[in-house]
Amino acid sequence: MNSHLEAVFGLRPQMRRAFIMVQDVVMVLVAVALSLILSRSNLSFEAFSNEGLATWAGIVVISHLLFRYSGLYTTVWRFASTPDFFNILKSCAILTFTLYMASLLLRFYRPVAGLNERQFIVFFLVSFTIISAPRLFYRFLRDGASWGILNRKTDQQAKRALFVGRLGEADLIIRFTRTAQPADYSIAGIMATERGAPLGTRIQGVPVVATMPRLIDVLEDYATGTKSLDLLIFGSGAEHEIEDYSELVRIARHGDINVVQFSGLSELEQHGKLVLDTVEMETILRRPTVASDIQRIGAFVGGKRVLVTGGAGSIGQTLVRRSLELGAEAVLVADNSEFGIFQLSQYVDEKDHDRLKVRIVDVADRRQITRVVTEFRPDIIFHAAALKHVPLLEENWDSAIQTNIFGTLVCAEVAAKCGVAQFVLISSDKAVDPSSVLGMTKRAAEQIISALHGTPAGETSGRRPATKFIAVRFGNVFGSNGSVATIFQAQIEAGGPVTITDRRMTRYFMTVAEAVDLVIMSAADAASRQSGDDYAVYMLDMGKPVPILEVAETMIRLSGKSPYKDVAIRFTGIRPGEKLHETLHGEDEELVELGISKIFGLSTDVVEWSDVQVALTALQQSAKNQDKAAALAALAGLDRAKKARASARQDAIPKTAGQAT
């Protein structure tokens, strides 16, 4: 029987369709005969007479044309569902009505004995049953359920899997895992993400073993070995729907359970096939997020001229590509890395090359930046250019000051002078309570932008409005150049060891795509605000900090190796300037809800522009004299000026209250 069915399944589509057409015609004729037999009717003419044969031929032609018109032969029956069988029901009903009307018309010319309404009712029931039955049986066989009953060895050889996701996807995945021959996976249970899903019920015989919020507890039971499990399959979009997504992945990997994610179906050689993607590290670290407001950021960037300093870096490249995707009129990359600019030009779609301009410049060179901005006339400047390696900048502190501080100052002042509508500084969580040269220079850059934000120094005398200055602060971008991910990956490929400064160290992580969209959204929000209701610094919600040790262990497992066994992990100690834990805002900064997911405004005291100028003059002289201590003292002076301003404001509060009294 199995070989016969496999031979039928293996027919070409055209031959299989012809076979089904002949089968349906035969079934209709059988239904006519059975309806007459079951209703015990005696017709007044012979079945094989000329009149009888003409009648059968007429029924064949009518039924075939009707079934073709109804779409019975365009349905892929291994994917058939309730609407497809309803279509058979409708077709049989129309055929029955058509034959009945034909019989009434025939009676005007020649009376036919033994023919009444009872035969047509029986015909309708019989025709629907025997036409549907082969299709239902075919679907049953293609689902693999029958083979599972007849051949238990297949299920024993298949990998036992647990599905985590929506019940609708579970139904689809179970069906397709049974279709594969031999079976690759066998779904042992469903962990439903819908709240209130019926625990203990079954879908195609597979039990719902867990519902929200007890997914972690149930998975731990499987992972600890009380129940054998080979695979954890997440439904599409599960990382957005499940708050504990990362924790579920961690538990599975610690239990040596492979983790994949369902992303759709593919059609290969007439067989449905599941597409299961490996869960990459970037997906693991991605917190539950809402979709980007494409309409808003598209309206903000669309038709604008965008300049990206540091456009050859990781964040800069993504800003460039995203601006092109959102319909920017033109995008100019300003960077001092020739190779980085070359790489970017290779990655940008060919259709966007006409809108992409590149300039090799030093952001601290006022003459070069002035020429670039004057010629390109940007509407928006995203200032992503910066030196960012913490230990390296402790030794090369003067370069950090030149690029991160004076580069920001030059670009901001040129933007104001040339009437650029908006200037956006890409900042860092290391600017909060800084302990490193990098942190102190990024904090100074923020203070420059904050001081320019609401002062006449940011205004222009031309017809265009004053430049709006903002800084957007966030933590580590996963996978960026020089990030722990790229360092760990290189160390793993070299066979180890993976080096970590301290097992307790944590960092905030965000994917580069998410960070860039939120930066653009912050800029769009700032552009829509009026003076007095705006913020100089925006902060991105990075979720919970991630242990660096966990990042290393997970990346080692993703490479197919075991941490500590195949790849050693070595702890080197905290390097100069590094912290165990970063923070996203200081104690003197107040978070303000903006009504935008993942974005906050920061309400904080701002250093006066005159104080900034004094500190920058001292800083410039210290750098010229190569006096690191004096340079750091000048940077600390900005914080002292800020604290003095905050203290003065606090002292003024009681006086105001007293006068009111």
C-alpha positions as CSV (number, residue, x, y, z in Angstrom):
1,M,0.0,0.0,0.0
2,N,2.8,2.4,0.9
3,S,4.6,1.9,-2.4
4,H,1.4,2.5,-4.3
5,L,0.7,5.7,-2.5
6,E,4.2,7.0,-2.9
7,A,4.0,6.3,-6.6
8,V,0.8,8.4,-6.8
9,F,2.5,11.2,-4.8
10,G,5.4,11.1,-7.1
11,L,3.4,11.9,-10.3
12,R,4.0,15.1,-12.1
13,P,1.5,17.9,-11.2
14,Q,-0.2,17.8,-14.6
15,M,-0.6,14.0,-14.5
16,R,-1.8,14.1,-10.9
17,R,-4.4,16.8,-11.8
18,A,-5.7,14.7,-14.8
19,F,-5.9,11.6,-12.5
20,I,-8.0,13.6,-10.0
21,M,-10.3,14.9,-12.8
22,V,-11.0,11.4,-14.0
23,Q,-11.5,10.2,-10.4
24,D,-14.1,12.9,-9.8
25,V,-16.1,12.1,-12.9
26,V,-16.1,8.4,-11.9
27,M,-17.2,9.3,-8.4
28,V,-20.1,11.4,-9.8
29,L,-21.3,8.4,-11.9
30,V,-20.9,6.1,-8.9
31,A,-22.9,8.6,-6.8
32,V,-25.7,8.6,-9.5
33,A,-25.8,4.8,-9.4
34,L,-25.7,4.6,-5.6
35,S,-28.5,7.2,-5.2
36,L,-30.8,5.1,-7.5
37,I,-29.9,1.9,-5.7
38,L,-30.3,3.3,-2.2
39,S,-33.6,5.0,-3.0
40,R,-34.8,1.8,-4.8
41,S,-35.7,3.6,-7.9
42,N,-36.6,1.9,-11.3
43,L,-36.0,4.2,-14.2
44,S,-38.2,3.8,-17.3
45,F,-35.2,3.6,-19.7
46,E,-32.2,1.3,-19.8
47,A,-28.9,2.5,-18.4
48,F,-26.9,1.5,-21.4
49,S,-29.3,2.4,-24.1
50,N,-28.6,5.4,-26.4
51,E,-30.7,7.6,-24.1
52,G,-28.9,6.2,-21.0
53,L,-25.5,6.8,-22.5
54,A,-26.4,10.3,-23.6
55,T,-27.6,11.0,-20.1
56,W,-24.3,9.7,-18.5
57,A,-22.3,11.8,-21.0
58,G,-24.3,14.9,-20.1
59,I,-23.7,14.4,-16.4
60,V,-19.9,13.9,-17.0
61,V,-19.6,17.1,-19.0
62,I,-21.7,19.2,-16.6
63,S,-19.9,17.9,-13.5
64,H,-16.5,18.4,-15.0
65,L,-17.1,22.0,-16.1
66,L,-18.7,22.8,-12.8
67,F,-15.8,21.4,-10.8
68,R,-13.2,23.2,-12.9
69,Y,-15.1,26.5,-12.6
70,S,-15.4,26.1,-8.8
71,G,-11.6,25.8,-8.5
72,L,-11.4,22.2,-7.2
73,Y,-8.4,21.5,-9.4
74,T,-6.4,24.6,-8.4
75,T,-6.3,23.7,-4.7
76,V,-3.1,22.2,-3.2
77,W,-4.8,19.5,-1.2
78,R,-1.9,18.7,1.2
79,F,-2.5,22.3,2.5
80,A,-6.3,21.9,2.4
81,S,-8.4,23.3,5.2
82,T,-12.1,23.8,6.1
83,P,-12.9,26.3,3.3
84,D,-11.6,23.9,0.7
85,F,-14.0,21.1,1.8
86,F,-16.8,23.7,2.0
87,N,-16.0,24.4,-1.7
88,I,-16.6,20.7,-2.5
89,L,-19.9,20.9,-0.5
90,K,-21.0,23.9,-2.5
91,S,-20.0,22.3,-5.8
92,C,-22.0,19.2,-5.1
93,A,-25.0,21.2,-4.1
94,I,-24.9,23.2,-7.3
95,L,-24.4,20.0,-9.4
96,T,-27.4,18.4,-7.6
97,F,-29.5,21.5,-8.3
98,T,-28.4,21.6,-11.9
99,L,-29.3,18.0,-12.5
100,Y,-32.6,18.4,-10.8
101,M,-33.5,21.3,-13.0
102,A,-32.4,19.4,-16.1
103,S,-34.7,16.5,-15.0
104,L,-37.6,18.9,-14.7
105,L,-36.9,20.3,-18.1
106,L,-36.7,16.8,-19.6
107,R,-40.1,15.9,-18.2
108,F,-41.7,18.5,-20.5
109,Y,-40.5,16.4,-23.5
110,R,-40.7,12.9,-22.1
111,P,-42.0,11.7,-18.8
112,V,-39.5,9.6,-16.8
113,A,-40.9,7.1,-14.3
114,G,-39.1,6.4,-11.0
115,L,-37.4,9.8,-10.8
116,N,-38.2,12.1,-7.9
117,E,-36.7,14.5,-5.3
118,R,-35.6,11.7,-3.0
119,Q,-33.0,10.4,-5.4
120,F,-31.4,13.9,-5.7
121,I,-31.1,14.3,-1.9
122,V,-29.4,10.9,-1.7
123,F,-27.2,11.9,-4.7
124,F,-26.0,15.1,-3.0
125,L,-25.0,13.3,0.2
126,V,-23.3,10.4,-1.6
127,S,-21.4,12.7,-4.1
128,F,-20.1,15.0,-1.3
129,T,-18.9,12.0,0.7
130,I,-17.1,10.0,-2.0
131,I,-15.5,13.1,-3.7
132,S,-14.2,14.4,-0.3
133,A,-13.0,11.1,1.0
134,P,-10.0,10.6,-1.3
135,R,-8.8,14.2,-0.7
136,L,-9.2,13.8,3.1
137,F,-7.3,10.5,3.0
138,Y,-4.6,12.1,0.9
139,R,-4.2,15.0,3.4
140,F,-4.1,12.4,6.2
141,L,-1.3,10.5,4.6
142,R,0.7,13.6,3.7
143,D,0.5,14.9,7.3
144,G,2.4,11.8,8.3
145,A,-0.1,10.7,11.0
146,S,-0.6,7.3,9.4
147,W,3.1,6.6,9.1
148,G,3.5,7.6,12.7
149,I,1.0,4.9,13.7
150,L,2.4,2.2,11.4
151,N,6.1,3.0,11.9
152,R,7.1,4.0,15.5
153,K,10.9,3.8,14.6
154,T,10.6,7.1,12.7
155,D,9.5,9.0,15.7
156,Q,12.2,7.4,17.9
157,Q,14.9,8.5,15.5
158,A,13.5,12.1,15.2
159,K,14.8,14.8,17.5
160,R,12.4,15.6,20.3
161,A,11.5,19.2,20.2
162,L,9.5,21.7,22.4
163,F,7.7,24.5,20.6
164,V,7.4,27.9,22.2
165,G,5.0,30.3,20.5
166,R,1.4,30.8,19.4
167,L,-1.0,27.9,19.1
168,G,-1.7,28.7,15.4
169,E,1.9,28.3,14.5
170,A,2.1,25.2,16.7
171,D,-0.6,23.6,14.6
172,L,1.3,24.4,11.4
173,I,4.7,23.2,12.6
174,I,3.3,20.0,14.0
175,R,1.7,19.2,10.7
176,F,4.9,19.9,8.7
177,T,7.2,18.0,11.1
178,R,5.0,15.0,10.4
179,T,5.1,15.5,6.7
180,A,8.9,15.1,6.4
181,Q,10.1,11.6,5.5
182,P,12.1,10.6,7.4
183,A,10.9,12.8,10.2
184,D,13.6,15.3,11.4
185,Y,11.7,16.5,14.4
186,S,9.0,15.2,16.7
187,I,7.1,17.9,18.7
188,A,6.8,16.6,22.3
189,G,5.0,19.6,23.8
190,I,3.8,23.1,23.3
191,M,4.7,26.1,25.5
192,A,2.0,28.6,24.6
193,T,2.7,32.3,24.6
194,E,-1.0,33.4,24.6
195,R,-2.1,34.2,28.1
196,G,-5.0,32.1,29.2
197,A,-4.2,29.3,26.7
198,P,-5.8,26.0,27.7
199,L,-3.1,24.1,29.6
200,G,-3.3,20.3,29.2
201,T,-5.3,20.4,26.0
202,R,-3.9,18.8,22.8
203,I,-3.3,20.1,19.3
204,Q,-3.0,17.1,16.8
205,G,-2.3,14.9,19.8
206,V,0.6,17.2,21.2
207,P,-0.1,18.5,24.7
208,V,0.1,22.1,25.8
209,V,2.7,21.7,28.6
210,A,3.1,25.3,29.7
211,T,1.6,28.8,29.4
212,M,2.7,32.2,30.4
213,P,4.2,33.1,32.9
214,R,5.5,29.6,33.8
215,L,7.6,28.9,30.7
216,I,10.9,29.1,32.6
217,D,9.9,26.6,35.2
218,V,8.7,24.0,32.7
219,L,11.8,24.4,30.5
220,E,14.1,24.0,33.5
221,D,12.3,20.7,34.1
222,Y,13.2,19.5,30.6
223,A,16.7,21.0,30.7
224,T,17.7,19.3,33.9
225,G,17.3,15.9,32.4
226,T,14.0,14.8,33.9
227,K,12.6,14.7,30.4
228,S,14.8,14.2,27.3
229,L,14.8,17.0,24.8
230,D,17.0,17.8,21.8
231,L,15.6,21.0,20.4
232,L,13.8,24.2,21.4
233,I,11.8,25.8,18.6
234,F,10.7,29.4,19.0
235,G,7.8,30.8,17.0
236,S,8.4,33.8,14.7
237,G,8.6,37.0,16.6
238,A,8.9,35.3,19.9
239,E,11.8,37.6,21.0
240,H,9.3,40.5,20.9
241,E,6.4,38.6,22.7
242,I,8.3,36.8,25.5
243,E,9.8,39.0,28.3
244,D,12.0,36.1,29.4
245,Y,13.2,35.2,25.9
246,S,16.9,35.5,26.7
247,E,16.5,33.5,29.9
248,L,14.8,30.7,28.1
249,V,17.6,30.6,25.5
250,R,20.2,30.5,28.3
251,I,18.4,27.7,30.1
252,A,18.2,25.6,26.9
253,R,21.9,26.1,26.1
254,H,23.0,25.2,29.6
255,G,21.0,22.0,29.2
256,D,22.7,21.3,25.8
257,I,19.4,21.8,24.0
258,N,19.8,23.4,20.5
259,V,17.8,26.5,19.9
260,V,16.2,27.5,16.6
261,Q,13.5,29.9,15.5
262,F,10.7,29.3,12.9
263,S,10.8,31.9,10.2
264,G,8.4,30.5,7.5
265,L,7.9,27.7,4.9
266,S,9.7,26.9,1.7
267,E,8.6,24.8,-1.2
268,L,11.1,22.3,-2.5
269,E,10.2,19.6,-5.0
270,Q,6.5,19.8,-4.2
271,H,7.2,19.2,-0.5
272,G,6.5,21.7,2.3
273,K,9.5,22.3,4.4
274,L,10.0,24.3,7.7
275,V,12.6,27.0,7.7
276,L,14.3,27.0,11.1
277,D,17.0,29.6,11.7
278,T,19.7,29.3,14.3
279,V,19.2,31.8,17.2
280,E,22.1,34.1,16.9
281,M,23.7,36.1,19.8
282,E,22.2,39.4,18.5
283,T,18.7,37.9,18.9
284,I,19.5,36.6,22.4
285,L,20.5,40.0,23.6
286,R,17.6,41.8,22.0
287,R,15.1,42.8,24.6
288,P,11.4,42.9,24.0
289,T,10.9,45.9,21.7
290,V,8.2,47.6,19.8
291,A,8.4,48.0,16.1
292,S,10.0,51.2,14.9
293,D,7.7,54.0,13.9
294,I,8.7,53.9,10.3
295,Q,6.1,56.5,9.3
296,R,7.5,59.0,11.7
297,I,11.2,58.5,11.1
298,G,10.6,58.2,7.4
299,A,8.8,61.6,7.4
300,F,11.6,63.1,9.4
301,V,14.5,61.9,7.1
302,G,12.6,61.6,3.8
303,G,13.7,64.3,1.3
304,K,16.4,65.7,3.7
305,R,20.1,66.0,3.1
306,V,21.9,64.1,5.8
307,L,25.6,64.3,6.9
308,V,27.1,61.5,9.0
309,T,30.4,62.2,10.6
310,G,32.2,58.9,11.4
311,G,30.0,57.4,8.7
312,A,32.5,54.6,8.1
313,G,32.1,53.2,11.7
314,S,29.6,50.6,12.8
315,I,26.9,53.1,14.0
316,G,27.8,55.5,11.2
317,Q,27.4,53.0,8.5
318,T,24.0,51.9,9.8
319,L,22.9,55.6,10.0
320,V,24.0,56.0,6.4
321,R,22.1,53.0,5.1
322,R,19.0,53.7,7.2
323,S,18.9,57.3,5.9
324,L,19.0,56.1,2.3
325,E,16.3,53.5,3.0
326,L,14.1,56.1,4.6
327,G,14.3,58.3,1.4
328,A,16.9,60.9,2.2
329,E,17.6,63.2,-0.7
330,A,21.3,62.7,-0.3
331,V,23.7,61.3,2.4
332,L,27.3,62.5,2.9
333,V,29.8,60.4,4.8
334,A,32.6,62.4,6.5
335,D,35.3,60.1,7.9
336,N,39.1,59.9,8.0
337,S,39.2,56.1,7.3
338,E,39.8,55.5,3.6
339,F,39.3,51.8,4.0
340,G,36.1,52.2,6.0
341,I,34.6,54.5,3.4
342,F,35.5,52.0,0.7
343,Q,33.8,49.2,2.6
344,L,30.7,51.3,3.1
345,S,30.5,52.0,-0.6
346,Q,30.6,48.3,-1.3
347,Y,27.8,47.5,1.1
348,V,25.4,50.2,-0.1
349,D,22.8,49.1,-2.8
350,E,23.8,50.1,-6.3
351,K,20.5,51.9,-6.7
352,D,21.5,54.3,-3.9
353,H,25.0,55.1,-5.1
354,D,23.9,58.3,-6.8
355,R,22.6,59.7,-3.5
356,L,25.7,58.7,-1.5
357,K,28.6,61.2,-1.2
358,V,31.9,60.6,0.6
359,R,34.6,62.9,2.0
360,I,37.8,61.9,3.7
361,V,38.2,64.6,6.4
362,D,39.3,65.2,10.0
363,V,36.4,66.3,12.1
364,A,38.6,68.5,14.2
365,D,39.8,70.4,11.1
366,R,37.6,73.5,10.9
367,R,38.6,74.4,7.4
368,Q,37.7,71.0,6.0
369,I,34.4,70.7,7.9
370,T,33.4,74.2,6.9
371,R,34.0,73.4,3.2
372,V,32.1,70.1,3.4
373,V,29.0,71.6,5.2
374,T,29.0,74.7,3.0
375,E,29.1,72.6,-0.2
376,F,26.7,69.8,0.8
377,R,24.2,72.1,2.8
378,P,22.9,69.3,5.1
379,D,19.5,69.5,6.9
380,I,20.7,67.1,9.6
381,I,24.1,66.2,11.0
382,F,24.5,63.0,12.9
383,H,27.9,63.3,14.7
384,A,29.0,59.7,15.2
385,A,32.8,60.4,14.8
386,A,34.6,59.4,18.0
387,L,37.5,57.4,19.5
388,K,36.0,54.8,21.8
389,H,38.6,52.2,23.1
390,V,38.8,52.7,26.9
391,P,42.3,51.4,27.8
392,L,43.9,52.7,24.5
393,L,42.7,56.2,25.2
394,E,44.2,56.2,28.6
395,E,47.6,56.3,26.9
396,N,46.4,58.4,23.9
397,W,44.5,61.0,25.9
398,D,45.4,63.9,23.7
399,S,44.0,62.2,20.6
400,A,40.8,61.5,22.5
401,I,40.5,65.2,23.5
402,Q,41.2,66.3,20.0
403,T,38.6,64.0,18.3
404,N,35.9,63.6,20.9
405,I,35.9,67.1,22.3
406,F,37.3,69.6,19.8
407,G,35.9,67.5,16.9
408,T,32.5,67.8,18.4
409,L,33.0,71.6,19.0
410,V,34.2,72.2,15.5
411,C,31.3,70.3,13.9
412,A,28.7,71.9,16.2
413,E,29.9,75.5,15.6
414,V,30.2,75.0,11.9
415,A,26.6,73.6,11.9
416,A,25.4,76.7,13.7
417,K,27.3,79.1,11.5
418,C,26.0,77.4,8.3
419,G,22.4,77.2,9.6
420,V,22.0,73.4,9.7
421,A,18.6,72.7,11.1
422,Q,19.6,69.9,13.5
423,F,22.8,68.5,15.0
424,V,22.7,65.1,16.8
425,L,25.6,63.9,18.9
426,I,25.9,60.1,19.4
427,S,26.9,59.9,23.1
428,S,27.7,57.0,25.5
429,D,26.8,55.7,28.9
430,K,30.5,56.1,29.8
431,A,29.7,59.9,30.0
432,V,27.8,59.2,33.3
433,D,30.1,59.6,36.4
434,P,33.1,59.0,34.1
435,S,36.2,57.1,35.3
436,S,38.1,57.0,32.1
437,V,39.5,59.5,29.5
438,L,36.8,58.2,27.1
439,G,34.1,58.9,29.6
440,M,35.3,62.3,30.4
441,T,35.7,63.4,26.8
442,K,32.2,62.1,25.9
443,R,30.8,63.9,28.9
444,A,32.5,67.1,27.8
445,A,31.0,66.6,24.3
446,E,27.6,66.3,25.9
447,Q,28.1,69.5,27.9
448,I,29.1,71.4,24.8
449,I,25.9,70.3,23.1
450,S,23.8,71.0,26.2
451,A,25.3,74.5,26.5
452,L,24.7,75.2,22.8
453,H,21.2,73.7,23.0
454,G,19.5,76.7,24.5
455,T,21.9,79.6,24.1
456,P,22.4,82.4,21.5
457,A,25.6,80.6,20.5
458,G,23.5,78.2,18.6
459,E,21.6,80.8,16.7
460,T,22.3,82.0,13.2
461,S,21.6,85.4,11.6
462,G,20.4,83.9,8.3
463,R,16.9,83.1,7.1
464,R,17.1,79.5,8.3
465,P,16.1,78.8,11.9
466,A,18.7,78.3,14.7
467,T,20.3,74.9,14.9
468,K,18.7,72.5,17.3
469,F,21.4,70.6,19.3
470,I,20.7,67.3,21.0
471,A,22.8,64.4,22.3
472,V,21.5,60.8,22.4
473,R,23.0,58.6,25.1
474,F,23.1,54.8,25.0
475,G,25.3,51.8,26.0
476,N,27.2,49.2,24.0
477,V,26.2,48.3,20.5
478,F,26.5,44.6,20.0
479,G,28.7,43.6,17.1
480,S,30.2,47.1,16.5
481,N,33.9,47.4,15.6
482,G,35.9,46.8,18.8
483,S,33.0,45.6,20.8
484,V,33.3,42.6,23.1
485,A,31.4,40.5,20.6
486,T,33.9,41.0,17.8
487,I,36.8,40.5,20.2
488,F,35.3,37.3,21.7
489,Q,34.5,35.9,18.2
490,A,38.2,36.4,17.1
491,Q,39.4,34.7,20.3
492,I,37.0,31.7,19.9
493,E,38.1,31.2,16.2
494,A,41.7,31.2,17.4
495,G,40.9,28.4,19.9
496,G,40.9,30.7,23.0
497,P,41.3,31.7,25.6
498,V,38.5,34.2,25.8
499,T,39.6,37.0,28.0
500,I,37.3,38.8,30.4
501,T,38.4,41.5,32.8
502,D,36.1,40.4,35.7
503,R,33.4,37.7,36.1
504,R,31.2,40.3,37.8
505,M,31.3,42.8,34.9
506,T,28.0,43.8,33.2
507,R,27.2,46.0,30.3
508,Y,24.1,47.3,28.5
509,F,23.7,46.0,25.0
510,M,21.6,47.0,22.1
511,T,21.6,45.9,18.4
512,V,22.9,48.5,16.0
513,A,19.7,48.5,14.0
514,E,17.6,49.2,17.0
515,A,19.9,51.9,18.3
516,V,20.0,53.8,15.0
517,D,16.2,53.8,14.6
518,L,15.9,55.1,18.2
519,V,18.5,57.8,17.5
520,I,16.5,59.0,14.5
521,M,13.3,58.9,16.5
522,S,14.9,61.0,19.2
523,A,15.9,63.6,16.6
524,A,12.4,63.6,15.1
525,D,10.9,64.2,18.6
526,A,13.4,67.0,19.3
527,A,12.5,68.7,15.9
528,S,8.9,68.8,16.9
529,R,9.4,70.4,20.3
530,Q,9.4,74.1,21.1
531,S,11.9,75.9,23.3
532,G,11.2,75.3,27.0
533,D,9.6,72.0,26.3
534,D,12.6,70.3,24.8
535,Y,15.6,68.3,26.0
536,A,19.3,68.6,25.3
537,V,20.0,65.0,26.1
538,Y,17.9,61.9,25.2
539,M,18.5,58.5,26.7
540,L,17.7,55.1,25.2
541,D,16.2,52.4,27.3
542,M,18.7,49.6,27.1
543,G,16.8,47.1,29.3
544,K,18.7,45.1,31.9
545,P,22.5,45.0,31.9
546,V,24.0,41.7,30.6
547,P,26.8,39.8,32.4
548,I,29.9,39.8,30.1
549,L,30.7,36.3,31.2
550,E,27.3,35.1,30.0
551,V,28.0,36.8,26.6
552,A,31.3,34.9,26.3
553,E,29.7,31.5,27.4
554,T,26.8,31.9,24.9
555,M,29.1,32.8,22.0
556,I,31.3,29.8,22.7
557,R,28.2,27.5,22.6
558,L,27.0,29.1,19.4
559,S,30.3,28.2,17.8
560,G,29.6,24.5,18.6
561,K,32.1,24.3,21.5
562,S,31.8,24.0,25.3
563,P,33.0,26.8,27.5
564,Y,35.9,25.9,29.9
565,K,36.2,22.5,28.2
566,D,36.9,23.3,24.5
567,V,37.6,27.0,24.9
568,A,39.1,28.4,28.1
569,I,37.9,31.6,29.7
570,R,40.6,33.7,31.5
571,F,40.0,36.6,33.8
572,T,42.6,39.4,33.4
573,G,41.5,42.0,35.9
574,I,39.9,45.4,35.4
575,R,42.0,47.7,33.1
576,P,42.7,51.4,33.6
577,G,39.5,53.5,33.2
578,E,37.1,50.5,33.2
579,K,34.1,50.1,35.5
580,L,32.4,46.9,36.7
581,H,29.0,48.3,35.9
582,E,27.9,51.2,33.8
583,T,24.9,53.4,34.4
584,L,22.7,55.3,31.9
585,H,22.0,58.4,33.9
586,G,23.4,60.2,36.9
587,E,21.8,60.9,40.3
588,D,21.4,64.6,39.3
589,E,19.6,63.7,36.1
590,E,15.8,63.2,36.1
591,L,14.2,60.8,33.6
592,V,11.2,62.3,31.7
593,E,8.6,60.1,30.0
594,L,8.1,61.3,26.4
595,G,5.4,58.9,25.4
596,I,7.8,57.2,23.0
597,S,8.8,53.6,23.7
598,K,12.5,53.1,24.7
599,I,13.3,56.8,24.7
600,F,13.5,59.2,27.7
601,G,14.4,62.9,28.0
602,L,17.0,63.9,30.6
603,S,16.3,66.9,32.8
604,T,19.6,68.2,34.2
605,D,21.5,71.3,35.0
606,V,23.4,72.8,32.1
607,V,26.9,74.3,32.2
608,E,26.9,77.9,31.0
609,W,28.5,78.5,27.6
610,S,30.9,80.9,29.1
611,D,32.1,78.2,31.6
612,V,32.5,75.8,28.7
613,Q,34.6,78.3,26.8
614,V,36.9,78.8,29.8
615,A,37.3,75.0,30.3
616,L,38.0,74.5,26.6
617,T,40.7,77.2,26.6
618,A,42.4,75.6,29.5
619,L,42.1,72.2,27.9
620,Q,43.6,73.3,24.7
621,Q,46.6,74.8,26.5
622,S,47.0,71.6,28.5
623,A,46.9,69.4,25.4
624,K,49.5,71.7,23.7
625,N,51.8,71.3,26.8
626,Q,51.1,67.5,26.9
627,D,50.0,67.9,30.5
628,K,47.5,65.1,31.1
629,A,46.8,66.1,34.8
630,A,46.0,69.7,33.8
631,A,43.8,68.4,31.0
632,L,41.8,66.2,33.3
633,A,41.6,69.0,35.8
634,A,40.1,71.3,33.1
635,L,37.5,68.6,32.3
636,A,36.7,68.1,35.9
637,G,36.2,71.9,36.1
638,L,33.1,71.5,33.9
639,D,31.5,69.2,36.4
640,R,32.4,71.6,39.2
641,A,30.7,74.5,37.3
642,K,27.7,72.3,36.8
643,K,27.5,71.4,40.5
644,A,27.9,75.0,41.5
645,R,25.0,76.0,39.3
646,A,22.8,73.3,40.7
647,S,23.8,74.3,44.3
648,A,23.0,77.9,43.6
649,R,19.6,77.0,42.2
650,Q,18.8,74.9,45.3
651,D,19.9,77.9,47.6
652,A,17.5,80.1,45.7
653,I,14.5,77.9,46.4
654,P,14.1,78.8,50.2
655,K,14.5,82.5,49.4
656,T,11.7,82.4,46.9
657,A,9.6,80.5,49.4
658,G,10.3,83.1,52.1
659,Q,9.4,86.0,49.9
660,A,6.2,84.3,49.0
661,T,5.4,84.0,52.6
